[in-house]
Amino acid sequence: MPRGRPPKATLTLSSEDREVLHRWTTRPRSSNGLAQRARIVLRCGEGTANSAVARELRVTQATVGK
């Protein structure tokens, strides 16, 4: 019997999704929370591990996991 957590599903983003998320990160009127979430989703969409994303963006792993 396998131990630990099951592997997480891969996050795939369409080019339109990436475009919108990138726009949210650079738009001056976006809230900080929205821009931060967009950065997290973009990094995870590139295949970066949650722990690495958390370290790079200086947030907790729980924040990335949400």
N, C-alpha and C positions, 0 to 999 in steps of 0.2 A: 504494500500500500504506500503510495507517494506521501511524502511529508511536506509540510509547509503550505504556502498559498498556491493556488493555481496560477498559471502564467496569465498575465494580463493581455487583453485583446489589443491588437495593433490599431493605432489611430490613423485613419486615412482622411486626408483633406483634399477636396477638389480645388482646382485653381481659383475658382470664384470665392470659395471659403477663405483661402489664403489671402486673396486680395482684400476682402472685407476685414479680416482680422488685422492685416498689416495697416490698413487705413485707420482702424480704431486705435492702434498703438501710436500713430503719429498725429492724429487729429487733435487740435488744441482744445476743443470743447468736450472731448471724451472725459468721463470721470476717471480718476486714478485707478479705481477698482476695476473698471471695464478694461482699461488699457493693460493693467497687470494680468488679468485673466486671459486677454488676447495673446500677450507675450508667452504665457505658460502654454496655451494650446498650440501656438505656432512651434515652440521648441519641442513639445511632445510629439507633434505631427512629423517632425524631422527624425523621430526615432530615438531621441535622447532619453536616457533613464530619468525617472522622477527625481532621484537623489541628485543627479547632476543639474537638472533644471532648477531645483530648489537652491543649490549652492550658487549657481550662476546669477539667479535673480534675487538672491538673498531673502528667500521666504522659507517657511517650514515645509517639510515633506508632506505634512497633512494638508497644507494649502494646495500644493500641487496635486495631491491625490483627490481632492474634491472635484 
